[in-house]
């Protein structure tokens, strides 16, 4: 939640790009996503700092960035070292790329804790 608060502080509107189910499954493997897109979108849209939830394009997630033309794109710090895939597009748009947060939490670890 802190990540969304930090992202929201960077601009007037926060649109959260949410991975489609097929993208999550392709990247994360069997049993993922834990919740389907619609349920994940409802949870995110209920957060005070989130104005919009936008589905990514399973074939090209950068299309959302090109469509929305944000002034600022915020990613978690886990992308900072190698650079986020959105960074070249944001450079083309003369936008800012910002990396937030220091604590990485992921669903895999949360599910493992629950199962333990």
N, C-alpha and C positions, 0 to 999 in steps of 0.2 A: 504494500500500500504506500510505503514511503516513496517508492519509485514513481508512482502515479502522481503523488503530491509534488515531487520535484519536477516532473515533466510538466505538470499543469502550471507551475510557477514560471515556466519559460515563455508562455504566450497567453493569448486571450481565450483560446479554445484548445481542448485536448481531444484529439481523435485517436483512438487506440486501434491499431491494425492487429487483427486476430487471425491466426492461422486456420485455414480450412482443415476439416477433419482429415482429408487425404494427405495434406502436407504434414500434419502432425504424425500420422501413421508412417509415412515414408521416412521421416527424419528420426522418429523415436522408436518405431518397431511395434511388435505385437502387443496388444492390450492398450494401445494408445490411440487416440486420446482417452483419458479416463472419463471425461464428460464430453458429450457431443457439442458441436459448435453452438447450437442454439442455447444450451444451458450455460456454457462459458460466457456467451455474449450477455445473457441476462445478469449474471453475477457481476461482470465488469460494468455494465451500464448502470447498475445500482450504486456504484461508488460515486461519492460526492464530486471527486475531481475529474471524472470522465464525462465528457459531453457527448461523444459519439463513439460507437464501436463499428469498425469497418472491416468487412471480410476481405482477406487478401485474395489474390488471384493464384490458384494452385499452380499455374504454369509460369507466372511471372509476378512475384510479389512487389516488384518495383513499379508496376503499373499503377498501384494505389498512390504511390508518392508522386508519380507524374500527373495523375488526375487531380490530387488535392493541392499540389504546389505549395507545400508548407514553407514558412519562413525558417522554422526550426524543426529538426528531427531529433528525437531523443531515443537513445538506446541504453541498455544496461551496460555496466562497466565490463562485463565479460567479453564484449566485442571491441573494447578500446585498443587492445594490443595489436590485433590484426586488421582492425578497421571493419566497420559494418558494411554490408552489401549496398546500403543506401548512400554511403558516403560519396561515390562518384556522381550520383544523380543530384544530391544536394549541392555539390560543387557546381554542376551545370546550372542549377537554379539560383546560384549565389546565395544559398541558404546556409544556415549554421547546423553543424552536427555536434550534438552534445551527448556525453556519456555520463550517466548518473549512477549513484548507489555504490556501495562497496561490499555489500553482503549478498552473495548469490544464493538464492533459494530455488530449488527446482522440484517439480512434481515427483520425479523418480525418488528423491530422498524422502519426501513427505510420505509417499506410498510405502516405502520401506519401513519408516518409523511406525506407521499405522499397523502394518503386518506384524512387526516385531512385538 
